[in-house]
Amino acid sequence: MTAPIDGAALLDEVEAFHRRFNIFPREAAYVAVALWDAHAHLLDAFDSTARIAFLSPEPGSGKSRALEIVETLTPRAETTVNSSANALFRMVEADQGRPTILFDEVDTIFGPAAGDNEPLRAFINSGYRRSGKMHRCVGDGANQTVQPFRSFCVVAMAGLGHLPDTIMSRSVIIRMRKRAPNETIEPFRQRLNEPEGHALRDRLAEWADQVRDQVTGAWPTLPDGISDRPADVWEPLLAVAEAAGGTWPERARAACIELVAAAREGDPASLGVQLLTDLRDKVFQGADRMPTAAILEVLVALEDAPWGDMNGRALTSRGLAKMLGEYVTADNKPIKPRSIRTSSGVPRGYYAEDLADAWSRYCPLPTQGAATSATSATPQVNKGAAVAETSGVADSAATPHLTVARTA
C-alpha cells in the first residue's frame, strides 16, 4: 500500500518550484498557480475547470516561462500555438486521457488581426464545463451523422494584452510584468529542471489518487462576495486546498478574494460597467438628473477614462445613448434620454432614477470619498445656473453655488 502523501507539503514544493523560475506580480498568484497545477490531476472530480491566463502588456514578462513550468507539472501537457478546434477536441477524445492544453502566444489567436477564431473560442468556452461538447458531421458524402465530441479539459494560456471577455470570466488571471533590475530568478534548463518538474508532477498524480474520493462532490466554503462565474472558477481550487490542509485553505481563500478583485479592476471588456460607474461616481454624484451635453463634457474631461478617445473621437450623444440603451430601468425598459425642463430650455438628458437599477446590479460599491472624486472635472462643466438647475435643486438662490459635478 502506498504511503499517504502530505498534500500541504507537496503544494509547498510545487509553489517553491515556481518561485525558482517565475516572478509573479502578487503573492496570491503563487498560491493560485500551485492549486491550479494540482487541480489538473483531479479534473474528473469536478464539474468545471478553471482556465488560467498569464497576460502582460509587453513581451519579455515571463509569460511563456510560466507556461513552461506549468507544462512540467500537469498531466499529458500539450503546448500549441495555432491548433484548430477540430484537432483539439479529437485530442480530448483520445484514448490516452484528457490533455492539459497550453496555448502560448494566445494573442495571435484572439488579437485584433487574428480573423475568425470562433470555433476555437467555442472550444475553450464549452470545455470549461464537464457537459461541454461540440458537434460535427462525420462520414462520407451523404452518409454523414452528427457526432458529439467532448471539449472538457484543462487549459492554460499566455499572451499579450487581453482575451475575449467570455474566456477571461472563466479564468484565473495572472497579470505579468517585466522583472525589475533587483529581481532575479534561476534560469530554467530543460535538460536539468524538467525532470524535477516531472517528479513533482508524478507525486501530484499520486496524491490526487489518494484524495480523489474526498474531493469528488466536495462543496468548499466560498469567501463572502464570491459568486456566479468567479465561484465556478475557484471552487475546484478551494477544494484542492481543503484536501491538502495546513495553511492552504486560508491562503487559497485570501488569494481568491485578491485575484477576483484584481481581475474586476483590470477588465477592459466591461466598458459599459465603467460608463455606469463613472456616471454614478464622477458625473451625477447625488444629482437627480443631468443634460446629455453636461454628462459628455464631464466624461470627456476624465483623464483616466476612455471617453475622450473612442476609436479616434470623443464619445458622442449617439454613442452614449447606444451604450446606456443596453441596460434597463427598474421597470425593465431600456435606459433612454428624456427631456429635462429648465428655465433656459428643455434639453435632453438622463435621470438618476432610470440609472439606479443598473448601478445597483453592475457597479462595484463606491469607494470612500467617491462623492468628491470628480472635482478635477468641475471647472470644465460649470456653465452657470441653467445647467446647475438640472442637478435637481429647486431653490434658485442656491443655484449659483452648484456645478454639474457636485463638490463639497
JOUR-V204066 format. One record per backbone hydrogen bond with DSSP energy under -0.5 kcal/mol. NH is the residue of the N-H (numbers start at 1). CO is the residue of the C=O. If there is no record, write none. Layout:
<<NH/CO> <NH/CO>>
This chain:
<<7/5> <8/244> <10/6> <11/7> <12/8> <13/9> <14/10> <15/11> <16/12> <17/13> <18/14> <19/15> <20/16> <21/17> <21/18> <22/18> <24/22> <29/26> <30/26> <30/27> <31/27> <32/28> <33/29> <34/30> <35/31> <36/32> <37/33> <38/34> <39/35> <40/36> <41/38> <42/39> <43/40> <45/42> <46/43> <49/128> <51/170> <52/155> <53/172> <54/157> <55/53> <55/174> <56/159> <66/62> <67/63> <68/64> <69/65> <70/66> <71/67> <72/68> <73/69> <73/70> <74/70> <77/74> <78/100> <80/102> <88/84> <89/85> <90/86> <91/87> <92/88> <93/89> <94/91> <97/94> <100/75> <100/76> <101/99> <101/154> <102/78> <102/100> <103/101> <103/156> <104/80> <104/102> <106/158> <108/105> <109/106> <110/106> <111/107> <114/111> <117/115> <121/117> <122/118> <123/119> <124/120> <125/121> <126/122> <127/123> <128/125> <129/126> <130/47> <132/129> <134/149> <136/147> <138/145> <140/143> <143/140> <144/142> <145/138> <147/136> <147/145> <149/134> <151/132> <152/132> <153/127> <153/151> <154/99> <156/101> <157/52> <158/103> <159/54> <161/56> <167/164> <168/164> <169/165> <170/167> <171/168> <172/51> <173/171> <174/53> <174/172> <175/173> <176/55> <176/174> <177/61> <183/180> <184/182> <186/20> <189/187> <190/188> <192/189> <193/189> <194/189> <194/190> <197/193> <198/194> <199/195> <200/196> <201/197> <202/198> <203/199> <204/200> <205/201> <206/202> <207/203> <208/204> <209/205> <210/206> <211/207> <212/208> <215/211> <216/212> <217/45> <218/215> <226/223> <227/225> <230/227> <231/227> <232/228> <233/229> <234/230> <235/231> <236/232> <238/234> <239/235> <240/236> <241/237> <242/238> <243/239> <244/240> <245/241> <248/245> <251/247> <252/248> <253/249> <254/250> <255/251> <256/252> <257/253> <258/254> <259/255> <260/256> <261/257> <262/258> <263/259> <264/260> <265/261> <266/262> <267/264> <268/266> <270/267> <271/269> <274/270> <275/271> <276/272> <277/273> <278/274> <279/275> <280/276> <281/277> <282/278> <283/278> <283/279> <284/279> <285/280> <287/284> <288/391> <290/350> <292/348> <295/291> <296/292> <297/293> <298/294> <299/295> <300/296> <301/297> <302/298> <302/299> <305/302> <308/305> <309/306> <310/313> <311/309> <313/310> <315/307> <320/316> <321/317> <322/318> <323/319> <324/320> <325/321> <326/323> <327/324> <329/333> <332/329> <335/324> <335/327> <338/349> <340/347> <342/345> <345/342> <347/340> <349/338> <350/290> <352/288> <353/288> <354/351> <355/351> <356/352> <359/355> <360/356> <361/357> <362/358> <363/358> <363/359> <370/367> <372/369> <373/370> <375/372> <377/374> <378/374> <378/375> <379/375> <380/377> <381/377> <381/378> <382/378> <383/381> <388/384> <389/385> <390/387> <391/388> <392/389> <394/392> <396/394> <398/395> <399/395> <399/396> <400/396> <401/398> <402/399> <406/404>>
